[in-house]
Amino acid sequence: MSGVKSDIEIARKAKMKPIGKVLAKINIPDNPVSFSPMGRHIAKLNFEYMDKLKEKKSNLILVTAITPTPAGEGKTTTSVGLSDGLNKIGKKSIVCLREPSLGPSFGMKGGAAGGGYAQVVPMEQINLHFTGDFHAITSAHNLLSALIDNHIYWGNKLNIDTENILWKRVVDLNDRALRSIKINLGKLKNNIPRDDGFDITVASEVMAIFCLSNNLKDLENKIGNITIAYTKDKKPIYAKDLKAQGPMTVLLKEAIRPNVTQTLENNPAIIHGGPFANIAHGCNSIIATKTALKLSEYVVTEAGFGADLGAEKFLDIKCRKAEIQPNCVVIVATIRALKMHGGVEKENLKKENLEALKKGLPNLERHIKNVKKFGLELVVAINHFITDTDKEVKIIEDYCTTLGVKVSLCTHWSDGGKGAKDLAKNVVEACKKNNKENFKYLYKDETSILKKVEIIAKEIYGASGIEFDDKVKEQVNIIEKSGFSKYPVCIAKTQYSFSTDPKLKGAPSGHTLPIREIRLSSGAGFVVAICGSIMTMPGLPRIPAADSIKLNKKGDIEGLF
């Protein structure tokens, strides 16, 4: 290699092509009808063009991972590398990713544009504001908040119970101080002080709706169906009762158009939407995925965190809503992370430790078994680090062979698409073997809400059952009586363990899954089960990434990656 060490240095040396030339690879004509340039290297696709695209026989590949650890797994990096690898072997491929949130960028996770020689660019723009989609979602969400309090101020004709308002405010930053706040404390005549709070933008139901809508009209209808509050006699009040869906959709009119950028190898990348998987459904937009399927032979997309939080929701929520299914699933694993699941501390991961690796393998096996429950073909991708030894690699390869699963050692971080060619070939073969008749959801629509939660807890998380109190029972009763019992369930819990204890690594079983709260997302069309101590507004770590982020004397950004 050229001696370049950091992701940002690699990204800054990228020879990007004008976005029109990138789009020409997937036969998108360079004209104002097809797309709108957002500078030289980013574009938004136009509905006028997308609506005329025809369905074609394409393959959808879902990239997921083992349970995440501080050692890193590289799911986005592998998604980019795989798409480049598919293009390397002569297949027309597009990678579809989520947009990064400013919360993790300034917190502890960092950017989300891949890494090494498997990145999407321009990296800094993608990680900072990008095309303003998240700001539009934040504004639309908070407009609804303002309309609720304005309605109450001017007489409250809808009889909103001010102690039973479900709609919080949002901001795209980690700020624990905003989790619980008091509002309307000013000395105005009609002010009614009340408790309120903030969630992070990626946990907003508007974000979920944004990613689960098929077009602008569908977006508007779903926004109108948001349950914002209840009356004192438990009658639901919707956003459409405040006529909020019109102005909110206006704010999202440009954001709902998918963004197109490029990989370091100048292959197209669609980056659109970005709900978190530990507090939402963790997938990019249906519009982006379906558009990509009409434009290419292979579409590589990802679901957030491990296969438990991410893949399960992709399959049980997104696939249900979009009426799509993957042809193959890729599970990303690193030797480093598996050794952590085997009990090794982060500072000791560079040393060969075969016994710890063997102890960590049940985590990979659990994810493999979970994916197979949906009737899907899968491939394991070992995301290679230079500290990995041949003996460690062979242990994983042999383990996967005993499970009857194809495995590829991947060097896309250092070698780009060339380092993912073997993975690409295995994926192509898996897609050929896939039988769409075998695909099945984990539960039926008709199953009751708490039974759905229990099925996910037992089948995916290895739990013996679920725990909940009378308050949760009452929340479920109200939701079911309101006619939403057929909705799929979105589990909100820690991403670091199959249990609700983030310190419990490996593949624990026999634990119970405590359900703290059941929230209705009637606009998005699912029910959220909040488990354990998961927060919908994260906090910053003791030393946040923001401490190191600054502009240097040249005006370049330092510390972001």
C-alpha positions in Angstrom: 0.0 0.0 0.0 1.0 3.6 -0.3 1.7 4.1 3.5 -1.6 5.8 4.1 -2.9 4.9 7.5 -6.3 6.5 8.3 -9.6 6.2 6.6 -9.9 9.9 6.1 -6.5 10.1 4.4 -7.5 7.3 2.0 -10.8 9.1 1.3 -9.0 12.4 0.6 -6.8 10.7 -2.0 -9.8 9.3 -3.8 -10.2 10.1 -7.5 -13.9 10.7 -7.5 -15.8 10.9 -10.8 -18.5 13.4 -11.5 -21.8 11.9 -10.3 -23.2 11.8 -13.8 -20.5 9.4 -14.9 -21.1 7.2 -11.9 -24.8 7.1 -12.6 -24.1 6.2 -16.3 -22.7 2.9 -15.0 -26.3 1.9 -14.1 -27.8 3.5 -17.3 -29.2 6.6 -15.6 -29.2 9.4 -18.3 -27.4 12.6 -17.5 -30.4 15.0 -17.6 -32.5 17.1 -15.2 -35.4 14.6 -15.4 -33.3 11.7 -13.9 -31.4 13.4 -11.1 -30.5 16.7 -9.4 -26.8 17.2 -8.7 -26.0 18.3 -5.1 -22.5 19.5 -6.0 -20.1 17.6 -8.1 -20.2 14.2 -6.4 -23.6 13.8 -4.9 -27.1 13.6 -6.5 -30.7 13.1 -5.6 -32.8 10.9 -7.8 -36.0 12.3 -9.2 -39.4 10.6 -8.7 -40.3 11.6 -12.3 -37.5 9.2 -13.4 -37.8 6.5 -10.6 -41.6 6.1 -11.2 -40.9 5.0 -14.8 -38.4 2.3 -13.9 -39.6 -1.2 -14.5 -39.2 -4.2 -12.2 -36.4 -6.6 -13.2 -35.0 -9.9 -11.9 -32.4 -8.7 -9.3 -30.7 -10.2 -6.3 -31.0 -8.6 -2.8 -28.1 -9.3 -0.4 -28.5 -8.5 3.2 -25.3 -7.8 5.2 -25.5 -8.4 8.9 -23.0 -9.3 11.6 -22.2 -11.1 14.9 -23.0 -9.3 18.1 -21.0 -6.0 18.0 -18.0 -5.4 20.3 -15.6 -2.5 20.8 -13.2 -4.5 18.6 -15.3 -3.7 15.6 -16.9 -5.9 13.0 -16.9 -3.8 9.8 -20.4 -4.4 8.5 -20.6 -1.2 6.4 -17.0 -1.7 5.2 -17.9 -5.2 4.1 -21.1 -4.0 2.4 -19.1 -1.6 0.3 -16.3 -4.1 -0.3 -18.8 -6.7 -1.4 -20.5 -4.4 -3.9 -17.1 -3.4 -5.3 -16.2 -7.1 -5.4 -19.4 -8.0 -7.4 -18.5 -5.3 -9.9 -15.0 -6.7 -10.1 -16.3 -10.1 -11.2 -18.5 -8.5 -13.9 -21.8 -8.1 -12.0 -23.7 -4.8 -12.0 -24.1 -4.0 -8.3 -25.2 -1.1 -6.1 -24.7 -0.7 -2.4 -27.5 0.8 -0.4 -26.6 2.2 3.0 -28.0 4.3 5.9 -27.1 7.9 6.4 -24.9 8.5 9.5 -26.3 10.3 12.6 -24.4 13.2 14.1 -25.0 11.6 17.6 -22.5 8.7 17.1 -20.1 10.9 15.0 -19.6 13.2 17.9 -20.0 10.5 20.6 -18.0 7.3 20.4 -18.9 5.3 17.3 -17.5 7.7 14.8 -18.5 7.9 11.1 -20.4 5.4 9.1 -19.1 5.5 5.6 -17.0 2.3 5.6 -13.2 2.2 6.0 -9.9 1.6 4.4 -10.2 0.9 0.7 -13.9 0.0 1.0 -15.5 3.4 1.6 -18.2 5.6 0.2 -17.2 9.2 -0.6 -17.1 12.2 -0.2 -16.7 10.8 3.4 -16.7 14.1 5.3 -19.9 15.3 3.7 -21.7 12.0 4.2 -20.8 12.0 7.9 -21.6 15.7 8.5 -25.0 17.0 7.4 -24.8 15.2 4.0 -27.8 16.5 1.9 -29.7 17.7 5.0 -32.2 14.8 5.1 -31.9 14.4 8.9 -32.4 18.1 9.5 -35.6 17.9 7.4 -36.8 14.9 9.5 -35.9 16.8 12.7 -37.8 19.9 11.6 -40.9 17.9 10.5 -41.0 16.0 13.8 -40.6 19.2 15.9 -43.3 21.0 13.8 -45.7 18.3 15.0 -44.6 18.9 18.6 -45.2 22.7 18.1 -48.6 22.1 16.6 -49.7 19.9 19.6 -48.7 22.5 22.1 -50.2 25.3 20.0 -53.5 23.4 19.8 -53.6 23.0 23.6 -52.7 26.7 24.1 -55.6 27.8 21.9 -58.3 25.9 23.7 -57.6 22.2 23.2 -60.7 21.3 21.1 -59.5 17.8 20.7 -59.4 17.3 24.5 -55.8 16.1 24.5 -54.9 14.7 27.9 -51.8 16.7 28.7 -50.6 13.9 30.9 -50.9 11.4 28.1 -49.0 13.0 25.2 -46.9 10.4 23.4 -45.1 12.7 21.0 -41.7 14.0 22.3 -39.3 16.3 20.5 -36.0 15.2 18.8 -32.5 16.4 18.0 -29.8 14.7 16.0 -27.2 14.7 18.9 -26.5 12.6 22.0 -27.8 14.8 24.9 -28.9 12.9 28.0 -29.9 16.2 29.7 -32.8 16.5 27.3 -34.3 13.1 28.1 -36.8 14.6 30.6 -37.7 18.3 30.6 -40.4 20.7 31.8 -42.0 22.9 29.2 -44.5 25.8 29.1 -42.9 27.4 32.2 -43.3 31.0 30.8 -45.9 33.2 32.5 -48.4 33.3 29.5 -52.1 33.1 30.2 -52.9 29.8 28.5 -49.6 28.0 29.3 -50.1 24.5 30.8 -46.7 23.4 32.2 -46.1 19.7 31.5 -43.4 17.0 31.3 -41.8 16.4 28.0 -38.5 15.1 26.6 -36.3 14.6 23.6 -35.3 11.5 21.6 -32.5 11.3 19.1 -33.7 12.0 15.5 -32.9 8.5 14.4 -35.4 7.2 16.9 -38.2 9.4 15.6 -41.3 7.8 14.2 -40.9 10.2 11.3 -37.6 8.6 10.5 -39.2 5.2 10.6 -42.0 6.4 8.3 -39.5 8.0 6.0 -37.8 4.7 5.5 -40.9 2.6 5.2 -42.8 4.8 2.7 -43.1 3.9 -1.0 -43.7 7.5 -2.3 -44.7 11.0 -1.3 -48.4 10.2 -1.0 -47.7 7.1 1.1 -45.4 9.3 3.3 -48.2 11.8 3.9 -50.8 9.1 4.7 -48.4 7.4 7.2 -47.6 10.8 8.9 -51.3 11.5 9.3 -51.7 8.1 11.1 -49.2 8.9 13.8 -50.8 8.6 17.3 -49.7 11.7 19.1 -51.8 11.5 22.3 -54.9 10.2 24.0 -57.9 11.9 25.5 -58.8 11.2 29.1 -61.1 8.4 28.1 -58.2 6.8 26.1 -59.4 7.8 22.7 -56.4 8.1 20.3 -55.6 11.4 18.6 -53.7 11.4 15.3 -51.5 13.8 13.6 -54.1 14.2 10.9 -56.5 15.5 13.5 -54.2 18.5 13.7 -53.9 18.6 9.9 -50.1 18.1 10.4 -49.5 15.7 7.6 -49.5 18.4 4.9 -46.9 20.8 6.2 -44.7 17.9 7.5 -44.7 16.3 4.1 -43.7 19.7 2.6 -40.6 19.7 4.8 -39.7 16.2 3.6 -40.4 16.7 -0.1 -36.7 16.9 -1.1 -35.4 14.6 1.6 -37.5 11.7 0.5 -35.6 11.5 -2.8 -32.7 9.0 -2.5 -29.1 10.3 -2.4 -26.5 8.8 -4.7 -22.7 8.9 -4.2 -19.9 6.5 -5.1 -17.4 4.1 -3.6 -13.7 4.6 -3.9 -13.8 2.4 -7.0 -16.4 4.8 -8.5 -19.3 2.3 -8.2 -22.8 3.7 -7.3 -23.9 3.9 -3.7 -27.4 4.9 -2.6 -27.4 6.4 0.9 -30.8 7.2 2.3 -32.5 7.3 5.7 -30.9 5.9 8.9 -33.0 4.7 11.9 -30.9 3.0 14.6 -31.4 -0.7 15.0 -31.2 -0.8 18.9 -34.1 1.7 19.2 -35.8 1.4 15.8 -35.8 -0.9 12.7 -32.3 -0.1 11.5 -32.7 -0.2 7.7 -32.3 2.3 4.9 -35.3 3.5 2.9 -37.7 1.2 1.0 -37.6 3.7 -1.9 -33.8 3.4 -2.1 -33.8 -0.4 -2.0 -36.6 -0.8 -4.5 -35.0 1.7 -6.9 -31.6 0.0 -6.7 -33.3 -3.4 -7.5 -34.7 -1.8 -10.7 -31.3 -0.5 -11.7 -28.9 -3.4 -11.1 -28.4 -7.1 -11.0 -27.3 -7.2 -7.3 -28.2 -4.8 -4.4 -26.1 -5.0 -1.3 -27.7 -3.5 1.8 -27.2 -3.7 5.5 -29.2 -3.9 8.7 -27.9 -2.3 11.9 -25.8 -4.1 14.6 -26.0 -7.9 14.8 -28.3 -10.2 13.1 -30.5 -10.3 16.2 -31.4 -6.6 16.3 -30.8 -5.8 12.6 -31.6 -8.8 10.4 -34.7 -9.8 12.4 -36.2 -6.4 11.9 -35.1 -6.2 8.3 -36.9 -9.5 7.6 -39.9 -9.2 9.9 -40.6 -5.5 9.4 -39.0 -4.1 6.2 -39.5 -7.1 4.1 -43.2 -7.3 5.2 -43.8 -3.7 4.4 -41.9 -3.6 1.1 -43.0 -7.1 0.0 -39.4 -8.0 -0.8 -37.0 -10.7 0.4 -33.2 -11.2 0.3 -31.7 -13.8 -2.0 -28.7 -14.2 0.4 -27.5 -13.1 3.8 -23.9 -12.3 4.6 -22.9 -12.5 8.3 -19.7 -10.5 9.0 -17.4 -11.7 11.7 -14.0 -10.7 12.9 -11.5 -12.9 14.8 -11.0 -9.9 17.2 -14.6 -9.7 18.1 -15.1 -13.4 18.5 -12.1 -13.5 20.9 -13.8 -10.7 22.9 -16.9 -13.0 23.1 -14.6 -15.6 24.3 -13.4 -13.5 27.3 -10.4 -11.5 25.9 -10.1 -7.9 26.9 -9.6 -5.4 24.0 -6.0 -4.6 24.9 -5.0 -8.3 24.4 -6.7 -8.9 21.1 -3.6 -8.7 19.0 -2.2 -11.9 20.5 -3.1 -15.3 19.1 -5.6 -17.0 21.4 -7.1 -20.1 19.9 -9.0 -21.1 23.0 -10.7 -17.8 23.4 -11.7 -17.8 19.8 -13.3 -21.2 20.2 -15.2 -20.0 23.2 -16.5 -17.0 21.1 -17.7 -19.1 18.2 -21.1 -19.9 19.7 -22.0 -16.3 19.1 -21.5 -16.7 15.4 -23.3 -20.0 15.4 -26.4 -18.4 17.1 -26.6 -15.8 14.4 -26.2 -18.4 11.7 -29.0 -20.5 13.2 -31.2 -17.4 13.6 -30.8 -16.4 9.9 -31.6 -20.0 8.8 -34.9 -19.8 10.7 -36.1 -17.5 7.9 -35.3 -20.1 5.3 -32.4 -18.1 3.7 -29.1 -18.9 2.1 -26.1 -17.4 3.9 -22.4 -16.8 3.7 -20.0 -15.9 6.5 -17.5 -13.1 5.7 -14.3 -13.0 7.9 -13.3 -9.4 7.9 -9.5 -9.7 8.0 -7.2 -7.8 10.4 -3.4 -7.9 10.0 -3.1 -9.4 13.5 -5.2 -12.4 12.6 -3.1 -15.6 12.4 -3.5 -18.5 9.9 -4.5 -20.8 12.8 -7.2 -18.5 13.9 -8.6 -18.2 10.4 -8.6 -21.9 10.0 -10.6 -22.4 13.2 -13.5 -20.3 11.9 -13.3 -21.8 8.4 -13.5 -25.4 9.9 -16.3 -24.4 12.2 -18.4 -22.9 9.4 -17.7 -26.1 7.3 -19.1 -28.3 10.1 -22.2 -26.1 10.1 -22.6 -26.4 6.3 -22.0 -22.7 5.7 -19.7 -21.2 3.0 -17.1 -18.8 4.4 -14.8 -16.2 2.7 -11.7 -14.6 4.1 -12.0 -10.9 3.0 -9.3 -8.3 2.7 -11.4 -5.4 1.3 -10.2 -3.0 4.0 -6.7 -3.1 2.5 -7.4 -4.3 -1.0 -10.9 -2.9 -1.9 -13.1 -4.9 -4.2 -10.3 -7.2 -5.2 -10.2 -8.4 -1.5 -13.9 -9.3 -1.6 -13.9 -11.3 -4.9 -14.2 -14.6 -3.2 -17.0 -13.4 -1.1 -18.7 -12.0 -4.2 -18.4 -15.4 -5.9 -19.9 -17.2 -2.9 -22.7 -14.7 -2.8 -23.5 -15.2 -6.5 -23.7 -19.0 -5.9 -25.9 -18.6 -2.8 -28.3 -16.4 -4.8 -28.5 -19.1 -7.4 -29.3 -21.8 -4.8 -31.9 -19.6 -3.0 -35.5 -20.8 -3.2 -37.9 -18.0 -2.5 -40.5 -20.5 -1.5 -38.4 -21.3 1.6 -38.6 -17.8 3.0 -40.8 -17.3 6.1 -41.4 -14.7 8.8 -40.8 -15.5 12.4 -44.4 -14.9 13.4 -47.8 -14.3 11.7 -49.6 -11.0 11.6 -52.5 -12.4 13.6 -50.3 -13.4 16.6 -51.0 -11.2 19.6 -48.5 -8.4 20.4 -47.0 -10.0 23.6 -46.8 -13.4 21.9 -44.8 -11.8 19.1 -42.4 -10.4 21.6 -42.2 -13.7 23.3 -41.4 -15.5 20.0 -38.6 -13.1 19.2 -37.2 -13.4 22.7 -37.1 -17.2 22.6 -36.2 -17.8 18.9 -33.7 -14.9 18.4 -32.4 -14.0 21.8 -32.3 -17.4 23.4 -34.5 -16.3 26.3 -36.7 -18.6 28.3 -39.5 -16.0 28.3 -40.4 -12.3 28.8 -41.2 -10.3 31.9 -43.7 -7.4 32.0 -45.9 -5.6 34.6 -49.5 -4.4 34.6 -48.5 -1.1 33.1 -47.2 -2.9 30.0 -50.4 -5.0 29.9 -52.5 -1.9 29.9 -50.4 -0.3 27.1 -50.9 -3.5 25.0 -54.6 -3.6 25.7 -55.1 0.0 24.5 -53.0 -0.7 21.3 -54.9 -3.9 20.5 -58.3 -2.3 21.2 -57.4 0.6 18.8 -57.0 -2.0 16.0 -53.2 -2.3 15.8 -52.8 -5.9 17.0 -51.6 -7.1 13.6 -48.5 -4.8 13.5 -45.0 -6.3 13.6 -42.9 -5.8 16.7 -39.7 -3.7 16.8 -37.5 -4.8 19.8 -35.5 -1.9 21.4 -32.6 -3.2 23.5 -28.9 -3.2 23.9 -26.9 -4.2 20.8 -24.1 -5.7 22.9 -25.7 -8.9 24.0 -28.4 -11.4 23.3 -29.6 -10.5 26.8 -30.4 -7.1 28.2 -27.1 -7.1 30.0 -24.5 -5.5 27.7 -21.7 -7.2 29.6 -23.0 -10.7 28.9 -21.2 -11.7 25.8 -21.1 -14.9 23.8 -24.4 -16.7 23.3 -26.3 -16.6 26.6 -29.5 -18.5 27.0 -32.2 -19.1 29.6 -32.4 -15.5 30.6 -35.6 -13.5 30.6 -36.3 -10.4 28.4 -37.8 -7.6 30.6 -40.3 -5.5 28.7 -40.2 -2.0 30.2 -42.7 -0.3 27.9 -44.7 -0.9 24.7 -45.0 2.1 22.3 -47.2 2.3 19.3 -45.8 3.6 16.0 -49.2 3.7 14.2 -47.8 5.8 11.3 -44.8 3.6 10.7 -47.0 0.5 11.2 -45.2 -1.3 14.0 -45.1 -1.6 17.8 -41.9 -1.0 19.8 -41.1 -3.2 22.8 -38.5 -1.3 24.9 -36.4 -3.8 26.9 -34.1 -3.4 29.8 -32.4 0.0 30.2 -32.2 1.0 26.6 -32.5 4.7 26.0 -34.1 6.5 23.0 -31.8 9.4 23.7 -28.2 8.3 24.1 -25.7 10.2 26.2 -22.1 11.1 25.4 -19.2 9.0 26.8 -16.8 10.4 29.4 -14.4 11.5 26.6 -16.6 12.1 23.5 -15.2 12.1 20.0 -16.2 15.8 19.8 -13.2 16.5 22.1 -10.8 15.7 19.2 -12.8 17.2 16.3 -11.5 20.5 14.9 -10.3 22.3 11.8 -6.5 22.5 11.2 -4.6 25.4 9.8 -5.4 24.2 6.2 -9.1 24.2 7.0 -9.3 20.4 6.9 -11.3 18.5 9.5 -9.3 16.5 12.1 -10.5 13.9 14.6 -13.7 12.9 13.0 -12.6 9.5 11.9 
